[in-house]
Amino acid sequence: MIDDLSEKEQIALFKKWWKDYGWALLIAILIGLLIGFGWRYWHQYKVAKANQSSNLYMAMLILSDKGDADKMADMAKEMDEKFSSTPYAVYAKFDLAKKAVTEKNYTDAIQSLDWVMDHATNDSFKAIASLRKARVLLATKKYSEALADVDAIDVNGYQSLVDETKGDIYAAQG
């Protein structure tokens, strides 16, 4: 049908089509480009954030090996402020809890493990933190709190550890 039209008629038909749909087409293209570039920017931002948190965590591990507790605590605070949504913040809290238990500072260990239980997005991290907190509470002879933490764990694959920890708590109670 369009082949039967003259060149002027085809131009007029195109102009009419452009008048009706041209702006919508340009807006759709613009929105598509914005979404594409926005998605790319967001992905690059997430990768950069993960790299920064990884580097900070590695530096924290090096300081931990050297025994520099003050700088390690400063880095952990920075990790909390800037990278609390990354898994490295959870790893850092686990390391801080371990260091606190080694120093017999059970209150700080419980605070670190509570942070993990509140902020971790992975249920396995929450279960591990709850198990470790129960063991810290067991060391401080707070048996009922330890049992409550262990009973709250409802993640597949941790039942043997839950049972073992419950057995340790019951044995400590006599």
C-alpha positions in Angstrom: 0.0 0.0 0.0 2.8 2.4 0.9 4.5 1.6 -2.4 1.5 3.0 -4.2 1.9 6.5 -2.6 4.0 9.2 -4.1 7.1 10.5 -2.4 5.3 13.6 -1.1 2.5 11.5 0.3 5.0 9.2 2.0 6.7 12.2 3.6 3.4 13.7 4.7 2.5 10.3 6.2 5.8 10.1 8.0 5.4 13.7 9.3 1.9 12.8 10.6 3.3 9.6 12.3 6.1 11.6 13.8 3.7 14.3 15.1 1.6 11.5 16.7 4.3 9.2 18.1 7.7 11.0 17.7 7.9 12.5 21.2 6.7 9.2 22.8 9.4 7.4 20.9 12.1 9.8 22.0 11.0 9.7 25.6 11.0 5.9 25.5 14.5 5.8 24.1 15.6 8.3 26.7 14.1 6.3 29.5 15.7 3.2 28.2 19.1 4.8 28.1 18.7 6.3 31.6 17.7 2.9 33.0 20.7 1.2 31.3 23.2 3.7 32.5 21.6 3.8 35.9 21.8 0.0 36.2 25.4 0.1 35.1 26.3 2.8 37.6 24.5 1.0 40.4 26.4 -2.3 39.6 29.8 -0.5 39.5 28.9 1.3 42.8 28.1 -2.1 44.5 31.3 -3.7 43.2 33.4 -0.7 44.4 31.8 -0.8 47.8 32.4 -4.5 48.1 36.1 -4.0 47.1 36.5 -1.2 49.7 34.9 -3.3 52.4 37.1 -6.2 51.5 40.2 -4.1 51.7 39.2 -2.7 55.0 38.5 -6.2 56.4 41.9 -7.5 55.1 43.6 -4.5 56.8 41.7 -5.3 60.0 42.9 -9.0 59.9 46.5 -7.8 59.5 46.1 -5.6 62.5 44.5 -8.4 64.4 47.5 -10.6 63.7 49.8 -7.8 64.9 47.7 -7.4 68.1 46.9 -3.7 67.5 43.5 -3.7 69.2 43.0 0.1 69.1 43.4 0.5 65.3 41.4 -2.7 64.8 38.5 -1.2 66.8 38.8 2.0 64.8 38.6 0.0 61.6 35.6 -2.0 62.9 33.8 1.3 63.7 34.5 2.5 60.2 33.2 -0.8 58.9 30.0 -0.3 60.9 29.6 3.2 59.5 30.4 2.7 55.9 29.9 -0.9 55.1 27.3 -2.4 57.5 25.3 -3.9 54.7 28.2 -6.1 53.4 29.2 -9.5 54.6 32.6 -8.2 55.6 31.0 -6.2 58.4 29.6 -9.5 59.7 33.0 -11.1 59.4 34.6 -8.2 61.3 32.0 -8.5 64.1 32.8 -12.2 64.4 36.5 -11.4 64.6 35.8 -8.8 67.3 33.7 -11.2 69.3 36.5 -13.8 69.1 39.0 -11.3 70.3 36.7 -10.2 73.1 36.2 -13.8 74.2 40.0 -14.4 74.2 40.4 -11.4 76.4 37.5 -12.6 78.6 35.5 -9.5 77.7 32.2 -11.3 77.4 30.0 -8.1 77.3 31.7 -6.9 74.1 31.5 -10.3 72.6 27.8 -10.5 73.2 27.4 -7.0 71.7 29.2 -7.9 68.6 27.2 -11.1 68.2 23.9 -9.3 68.8 24.9 -6.9 66.1 25.3 -9.8 63.7 22.0 -11.2 64.7 20.3 -7.9 64.1 22.0 -6.8 60.8 23.0 -10.0 58.9 20.9 -10.8 55.9 22.0 -14.4 55.7 20.2 -16.8 58.1 23.3 -18.9 58.4 25.2 -15.9 59.8 22.4 -15.3 62.3 22.5 -19.0 63.4 26.2 -19.0 63.8 26.1 -15.8 65.9 23.3 -17.2 68.0 25.3 -20.4 68.7 28.4 -18.4 69.6 26.4 -16.1 71.8 24.9 -19.1 73.6 28.5 -20.4 74.2 29.5 -17.0 75.6 26.5 -17.0 77.8 27.3 -20.5 78.9 30.8 -19.3 79.9 29.2 -16.5 82.0 26.8 -19.1 83.6 23.7 -17.5 82.1 22.1 -20.8 81.3 18.5 -19.7 80.7 19.5 -17.0 78.2 21.8 -19.4 76.5 19.0 -21.9 76.0 16.7 -19.2 74.7 19.2 -18.2 72.1 19.8 -21.8 71.0 16.1 -22.6 70.9 15.5 -19.6 68.6 17.7 -21.1 65.9 15.5 -22.5 63.1 18.0 -23.0 60.2 18.4 -26.3 58.5 21.9 -27.8 58.8 22.6 -26.5 62.3 20.6 -29.0 64.3 23.6 -31.0 65.4 25.3 -27.9 66.6 22.2 -26.8 68.4 21.8 -30.2 70.1 25.5 -30.2 71.1 25.2 -26.7 72.6 22.1 -27.6 74.4 23.8 -30.7 75.8 26.7 -28.5 77.0 24.3 -26.1 78.7 22.4 -29.0 80.4 25.7 -30.6 81.5 26.9 -27.3 83.0 23.6 -27.0 84.9 24.1 -30.4 86.3 
